[in-house]
Amino acid sequence: MSSKMTNGILFIIGAIAPIVVYLGLGPDGGDIIDVATAERIVFWIMLSLPIAYMMTADTMSGGAGHGYAKAGLLILIISYTAGSVGDAIAAQNIELGEALQSTFWPALMMGLGITGMGYFVQKIFPTWLSVLMMLLGIFGFVVIGVIGITDNAVLETPLWLGFTLINISLGVLTIRK
């Protein structure tokens, strides 16, 4: 299997896993597993996303957008890890978990936007996708970090749906390169 294929599959797996686990197996869907188990499984599977972003940034070495992509990747890794810890804690202690979530999930969105800027500058993906990444990064940062979402489906649904569709698009386009 080529590295492009592996990279693309990692994007797609990381995008689809939360939907399958939360809505298929978790309390919000099939109710087969509890919240804490769902959070663990999603965390493990979604580790594919930072790897996919890293693999993509590595292909940009020496290009004009490489620095942005690496900076965005660093923010993504740190905030994904801390935000996931917040999710796991929230399964047991909602107040403490939300304190971490409200700090680190907006940072993840910031990292996504910065990464999108790197993709835009280097033209590694179509312009429309890079711009969507930047816009979603701004939207996510404002919605989670400034407005705050506490089970507000009107704001949360387009945010995470956009995140999912962008990562699926990145995966498909990476495979097709």
N, C-alpha and C positions, 0 to 999 in steps of 0.2 A: 504494500500500500504506500502510495506516495505521501510526502509530507503535506502537500496541499490537501489531499483527501483527508488525512488525519486531522489537520487543522480545521477544515470545514465541518467534519463530523463532530469535533469537540464544541464548536460554536452551536451546532444544532442540538446536541445532547444537553448542553447547559441551558439552552433556551426552553426546551420542551420539558425537562425533568420537573421543574416546580409545578407545572400544570398537572402532569401525570400524578405526582406524589400528593400534592395538596388536594386536588379535586377528585382524583381517582381512589386514593387510599386513605387520605387524612379525614379528620372530623368534618371538614367542610364539604366532603364528597361521599365516598364510599364508607367512611367511618370504620375502616379496618384497622388503622393504627392511630395512636394518640398523637397529640400535637408535638410532644418532645421527640418522639420517634420520627415523625415527618420532618422536623427541623434537622435532625441528624442526617437523614437520608438525602435531603435536598442539599445540605451543605457538602456532603461528600461528592455527590454527582456534579454539583455546580462548580467544583474546583476545576472542571474542564474549561470554564470561561477564562479565568486568568491565564491558563496555559495557552488557550487559543489566541488571546490578545498578545501574549508574549511571543508566540510563534510568528504572528503577523508583524509585530514590531521588529523582530529579528530580520525579516525580509526587507525592511526599510533602511537598513544600515547604510549610512553615508548620504541619505536623502534629506531633503529640506524639512520633512515632517517627522523624521526619526526622533528628534528630541522631544517633541510634543507627545508622540505616541509612547515613549518611554516614561515621561512624567505622568501621563494619564494612567499608564499601567501601574506605576508605583502607587498612585492614589487608589486605583481600583483594588489592588491586592490588600493594602492596609485596611481600607474601609470595608471591603467584602468580609474580611476576617473578623473585624470588630463588630460589624453589623450582624453577622451571623451569631456571634457570641451573645449579642443583645437579643436576637430572636430566641436562642436557646434559653437564656435566662428568663425571658418574658413568658415562656411556657410554664414557669414555676412562680415567678415574681414579676407581675406585669409592670409595676412602677419602675423598678430597677432596669428591666429589659427595655422599656420605652425610653429611658434616659439615654441608653447606649444607641438604640435605633435612631432616635431623633438627631443624634450627632453624626453617626457614621453612614447611614443610608444616603443622606444628602451629599456627603463627600464622595460616595460611589458615583452618584449622578454627575458630580463635578468631574471626576476622573473620566467618565464616559464622554463628556463634552470635550475635554481636552484631547482625548484620544481621537475623537471625531475631527478635531481641528488638525491633528497630525495627518490623518487620512486625507483631509481636504487639501492641505498644503502639498502633499506628495502625490495626490491623485491616484492613490492605490486602489480606491473603490470609486464607484460613480459619485459624482458631486451630490446628487440628491440624497444618497445614503449618509454621506459625511455630514451634510447639513442637518439631516434628521437626527443624527447622533448628537450634534451640538445643541439643537433645539430641545431634544428630550433631556439632555443634561441640564440645561437651564430650567426647563419646566419641572423636572424632578427635584432639583435643588430648592426651587422656590416652594413647591408643593409640600415636600417633606420637611425641609429645614426652616422655612419662613412661616408658611401657613400652618403646617403640621397636619398630618393625617392620622386620625384615630378612627379607623374603620369607615372612612368617607369614600364609599364606592364611586361616587361621581368623579372624584379626582384621582383616586387610586387605580381604578380599572384602566383608564387610558394610559396611565404611567407604566404599569407593569405589562400591559398588552403591547405598548410601543417598545419596551425593552425586549420583550420576547420576539417581536417581529423583526426588530433590527438585528438581533443576534442570529435568527434564522436566515435573514437576508445575507449577513456576513458569511455564514456558513455555506450557503448555496453559491454565492459569488466566488468564494475562495475555491470551492471544488471546481467550478467552471473555468477558472483562470487557465 
